[in-house]
Amino acid sequence: MSKNSIKAIDAIQEAQKIAFAPFVFQAVIALRKLGIFDLIFEKRRKGGITVEEIANQLSLSIYGVGVLLEIAESSNIVSKNDDKQFELTTTGYFLAYNKTVDVNINFTQEVCYKGLFHLTEAIQTGKPSGLKELGDWSTIYEGLSKLTPNIQKSWFEFDHHYSDDVFQEALETVFRNNPKTVYDVGANTGKFAISGSKYNESVSIKMVDLPGQLKIALGHVEEAGFKDRVTHHEIDWLSENPTLPKGADAIWMSQFLDCFSEDEILTILNACKDAVNDDGEILIMETFTDRQRFDNAKFILEATSLYFTVMANGNSKMYPAEVFKKLIDKAGLVLKEDIAVGEYHTILVCKKK
């Protein structure tokens, strides 16, 4: 038994919460979608609102509203006063209105929930066994451009949410040595290429990604008016001996390498080393599990690792920085700078040895 074990009565309570966690999660989804959270919040200055009033105003049954609020009260999401009026607890407020929680809930519900049923199979096979719930692809990246709009929206909002706040600071790092040619490896929607083109009026950016993703990114680049300065290179990093064109002054990879296994990361780093100029830089931005100040941030990253296991590719995860340092060295690169960016991110600046 662990030396940090808690009292049995508390431990069984925690165990039961985990046993019924999917029930609580889906109740929260319903409370959000049906507008119950919003209505309770609107009535906060009147002391709350009763089940009957909620049912009447939202044209729902008293039974339906009641079962949702009962489990929500037991889960400390809502509270009930002596007049049987409900209010949101602080936890309930965050579940309803916190942006980060909102992004995480939508990602879990739309992208991962059905697929997580296949987690055991994914562990046994090393394949993203839950991906079949979304489509018939080997990895989720092949299907990103083909996902239904609501699933695609949740995926991209999750992906962008954890980088948007540090984008400006990241651009300052990438362009501090005035590179003329920058490769954006893992171009995604073209967001970096557009932002980089705005930031530096003379830079040439080459987006590198799968064909489906590049089609979307190129459309966004053209809409932004940077078609003349942004080129592209199609690549499948899981193909045999993937290579990049030579001549990059800087290669930028933001939250990209965590989408691959350690062996695959090494392949990518070797290709980048061959493509970058002798005095050029390879810049890697990640949210490392061993660089988080708060437990909830580490928890989110570890949950995201399970997404990679069951939905994305079956063999990648959110890594500690020490793993990347070893791979950088193994690829024949040297770590020149280790820069903390924002609250969660790190940029590793590498050069050829």
C-alpha positions in Angstrom: 0.0 0.0 0.0 1.2 3.5 -0.7 2.4 5.5 2.2 0.2 8.3 1.0 -3.0 6.3 1.2 -6.1 8.2 2.4 -8.8 7.0 4.7 -10.8 4.1 3.3 -14.1 6.1 3.4 -12.5 8.8 1.3 -10.8 6.3 -1.0 -14.0 4.5 -1.8 -15.7 7.8 -2.5 -12.9 8.7 -5.0 -13.1 5.2 -6.6 -16.9 5.5 -7.1 -16.4 8.9 -8.7 -14.1 7.4 -11.2 -16.4 4.4 -11.8 -19.3 6.8 -12.7 -17.2 9.5 -14.3 -18.7 9.1 -17.8 -22.1 9.6 -16.3 -21.1 12.9 -14.7 -19.4 14.0 -17.9 -22.4 13.3 -20.1 -24.7 15.0 -17.6 -22.4 18.1 -17.9 -22.7 17.9 -21.7 -26.5 17.8 -21.4 -26.6 20.7 -18.9 -24.5 22.8 -21.3 -26.4 21.9 -24.5 -29.9 22.2 -23.0 -29.2 25.7 -21.6 -29.7 24.7 -18.0 -26.3 26.1 -16.9 -27.1 29.4 -18.6 -30.5 29.7 -17.1 -29.2 28.9 -13.6 -26.5 31.5 -14.0 -29.0 34.1 -15.2 -31.1 33.6 -12.0 -28.2 33.8 -9.6 -29.2 37.3 -8.3 -32.6 36.0 -7.5 -31.2 33.3 -5.2 -31.4 30.6 -7.8 -34.1 28.7 -9.7 -36.2 25.5 -9.0 -36.4 22.4 -11.1 -40.0 23.2 -12.0 -39.1 26.7 -13.2 -36.2 25.4 -15.3 -38.4 22.7 -16.9 -41.1 25.2 -17.7 -38.8 27.9 -19.1 -36.8 25.4 -21.3 -39.8 23.2 -22.3 -38.2 20.1 -20.7 -39.7 17.5 -18.3 -39.3 18.0 -14.6 -38.0 14.4 -14.5 -35.3 15.1 -17.1 -34.1 18.3 -15.4 -34.3 16.6 -12.0 -32.0 13.6 -12.8 -29.4 15.9 -14.3 -29.4 18.3 -11.3 -29.3 15.5 -8.8 -26.1 14.0 -10.1 -24.7 17.6 -10.6 -25.4 18.4 -7.0 -23.7 15.2 -5.8 -20.7 16.1 -7.9 -20.5 19.7 -6.5 -21.4 21.3 -9.8 -24.6 22.9 -8.5 -25.9 23.6 -5.0 -29.5 23.7 -3.7 -30.7 26.1 -1.0 -33.5 25.5 1.6 -36.1 26.8 -1.0 -35.0 24.1 -3.4 -33.4 26.7 -5.7 -30.3 25.7 -7.6 -27.2 27.8 -8.2 -23.9 27.1 -9.9 -20.9 26.2 -7.6 -17.5 27.6 -8.6 -16.8 24.3 -10.3 -20.1 24.6 -12.2 -19.3 28.1 -13.3 -15.9 26.9 -14.8 -17.6 24.0 -16.5 -20.1 26.4 -18.1 -17.9 29.5 -18.9 -14.1 28.9 -18.6 -12.6 28.9 -22.1 -9.9 26.3 -21.4 -12.4 23.9 -19.8 -14.8 24.6 -22.7 -12.2 23.6 -25.3 -11.3 20.5 -23.4 -14.9 19.4 -23.0 -15.7 19.8 -26.7 -12.5 18.0 -27.7 -13.3 15.1 -25.3 -16.9 14.9 -26.4 -16.6 15.4 -30.2 -13.2 13.9 -30.9 -12.4 11.3 -28.3 -15.4 10.0 -26.3 -16.5 7.2 -28.5 -13.0 6.2 -29.4 -11.8 5.9 -25.8 -13.9 2.7 -25.5 -11.1 1.1 -27.6 -8.2 2.2 -25.4 -7.4 -1.3 -24.1 -7.2 -2.5 -27.7 -4.9 0.4 -28.6 -2.5 -0.4 -25.8 -2.4 -4.1 -26.9 -1.9 -3.3 -30.6 0.0 0.0 -30.7 -2.6 1.2 -33.2 -5.2 4.1 -32.8 -8.0 1.6 -32.4 -10.6 4.3 -31.5 -10.0 6.2 -34.8 -12.5 3.9 -36.6 -15.2 5.9 -34.7 -14.3 8.9 -36.8 -13.2 7.4 -40.1 -11.1 4.8 -41.9 -7.6 6.2 -41.7 -4.3 4.9 -40.4 -3.8 8.1 -38.4 -6.1 11.0 -37.5 -3.8 13.4 -39.5 -4.8 11.7 -42.8 -8.5 12.5 -42.0 -8.3 16.0 -40.5 -9.5 17.6 -43.7 -12.3 15.1 -43.9 -13.8 15.2 -40.4 -17.3 16.5 -40.0 -17.5 20.2 -39.3 -18.2 20.0 -35.6 -15.5 17.4 -34.9 -13.0 19.3 -37.0 -13.9 22.5 -35.2 -13.3 20.9 -31.8 -10.0 19.4 -32.9 -8.6 22.7 -34.2 -9.9 24.8 -31.3 -8.1 22.4 -28.9 -4.9 22.5 -31.0 -4.9 26.3 -31.3 -6.0 27.1 -27.8 -2.7 25.8 -26.3 -0.5 27.9 -28.6 -2.4 31.1 -29.5 -1.4 33.0 -26.3 2.3 32.5 -27.0 2.2 33.1 -30.7 3.6 36.6 -30.6 6.4 35.7 -28.3 7.2 32.7 -30.4 7.4 34.9 -33.6 9.9 37.2 -31.9 12.1 34.2 -31.2 11.9 32.7 -34.7 12.6 36.0 -36.4 15.2 37.5 -34.0 18.0 36.6 -36.4 16.1 37.7 -39.5 15.9 34.4 -41.4 15.1 34.8 -45.1 13.6 31.3 -45.6 11.6 29.5 -42.9 10.1 26.1 -43.1 6.9 25.6 -41.2 6.9 21.8 -40.5 3.4 20.8 -39.6 1.7 23.7 -41.2 -1.8 22.8 -40.0 -4.2 25.6 -41.1 -1.5 27.9 -42.2 -1.7 30.1 -39.1 2.0 30.4 -38.6 2.7 31.1 -42.3 0.2 33.9 -42.3 1.4 35.4 -38.9 5.1 35.1 -39.9 4.4 36.8 -43.3 2.7 39.7 -41.4 5.5 39.8 -38.9 8.4 39.9 -41.4 7.7 41.6 -44.8 10.6 39.9 -46.7 10.6 36.3 -45.3 9.8 33.3 -47.6 7.9 30.6 -45.8 7.5 27.0 -46.9 4.7 25.0 -45.4 5.3 21.3 -44.9 2.5 18.9 -44.3 0.2 16.2 -45.7 -1.6 17.1 -49.0 -5.0 17.4 -47.4 -3.8 19.8 -44.7 -1.8 21.8 -47.2 -4.9 22.3 -49.3 -6.7 23.9 -46.4 -3.6 25.9 -45.4 -3.0 27.2 -48.9 -6.5 28.4 -49.1 -6.1 30.4 -45.9 -2.8 31.8 -47.1 -4.3 33.0 -50.4 -7.2 34.6 -48.6 -4.7 36.5 -46.4 -2.8 37.8 -49.5 0.5 36.0 -49.0 0.4 33.5 -51.9 3.5 35.0 -53.5 5.7 34.5 -50.4 4.4 31.1 -49.1 5.3 27.9 -50.9 4.6 24.3 -49.9 6.1 20.9 -49.8 4.0 17.7 -49.5 5.3 15.0 -47.2 4.2 11.9 -45.3 6.6 11.5 -42.4 5.6 7.9 -42.0 6.8 7.0 -45.5 10.2 5.5 -46.1 13.1 8.0 -46.0 11.1 11.3 -46.0 13.2 14.3 -47.0 13.0 18.1 -47.1 14.3 20.5 -49.7 17.6 22.0 -48.6 18.1 25.7 -47.9 16.2 26.6 -44.7 17.5 29.4 -42.5 15.1 28.3 -39.8 12.8 25.3 -39.4 9.8 25.8 -37.1 7.9 23.0 -35.4 5.1 24.0 -33.0 3.4 21.2 -31.0 4.2 18.9 -33.9 6.8 16.4 -32.8 4.6 15.1 -29.9 2.5 13.6 -32.7 5.1 11.0 -33.3 7.0 8.1 -31.6 10.6 8.6 -30.5 11.9 6.8 -33.5 9.8 8.9 -35.8 10.9 12.1 -34.1 14.5 11.1 -34.7 13.7 10.6 -38.4 12.1 14.1 -38.6 15.0 15.7 -36.8 17.5 14.0 -39.1 15.6 15.3 -42.2 15.5 18.8 -40.7 19.3 18.7 -40.0 19.9 17.8 -43.6 17.6 20.6 -44.9 18.7 23.5 -42.6 21.7 25.7 -43.6 24.9 25.2 -41.6 24.3 28.4 -39.6 20.5 27.9 -39.5 18.3 27.0 -36.5 15.7 24.3 -35.8 13.1 25.6 -33.3 10.9 23.2 -31.5 8.0 24.5 -29.3 6.2 22.0 -27.0 4.3 21.8 -23.8 6.5 19.4 -21.9 5.0 17.4 -19.0 8.0 18.1 -16.7 7.9 21.8 -17.3 4.4 22.5 -15.8 4.0 24.6 -12.7 0.5 23.4 -12.0 -0.8 19.9 -11.5 -3.9 20.5 -13.6 -1.7 21.4 -16.6 0.3 18.2 -16.2 -3.0 16.3 -15.9 -4.3 17.7 -19.1 -1.1 16.8 -21.0 -1.2 13.2 -19.6 -4.9 12.9 -20.7 -3.8 14.2 -24.1 -1.3 11.4 -24.3 -4.2 8.9 -24.2 -5.8 10.8 -27.1 -2.6 10.1 -29.1 -2.7 6.4 -28.0 -6.3 5.7 -28.9 -7.2 8.3 -31.6 -4.3 9.9 -33.2 -1.6 7.3 -34.1 -1.2 4.8 -31.3 2.4 5.5 -30.5 3.0 9.1 -29.5 2.4 11.2 -26.3 3.1 14.4 -24.6 6.8 14.1 -23.6 9.1 15.3 -20.9 11.8 17.7 -22.1 14.5 15.3 -21.2 13.3 12.9 -23.9 13.6 15.6 -26.6 17.1 16.6 -25.4 18.3 13.1 -25.9 16.8 12.8 -29.3 18.2 16.2 -30.3 21.7 15.0 -29.4 21.2 11.6 -31.1 20.2 13.4 -34.3 23.6 15.2 -34.4 22.2 18.5 -33.2 23.2 20.7 -30.3 20.7 22.5 -28.0 21.7 26.2 -28.1 18.9 27.7 -26.2 16.1 26.5 -23.8 13.5 29.2 -23.7 10.4 29.3 -21.4 7.5 30.9 -23.3 4.2 31.8 -21.6 2.9 29.7 -18.9 3.1 26.2 -20.4 5.5 26.3 -23.4 9.2 25.8 -24.1 11.1 26.6 -27.2 14.2 24.4 -27.8 16.6 26.1 -30.3 18.9 23.6 -32.0 21.8 23.9 -34.5 24.1 21.5 -36.3 27.0 20.2 -34.2 
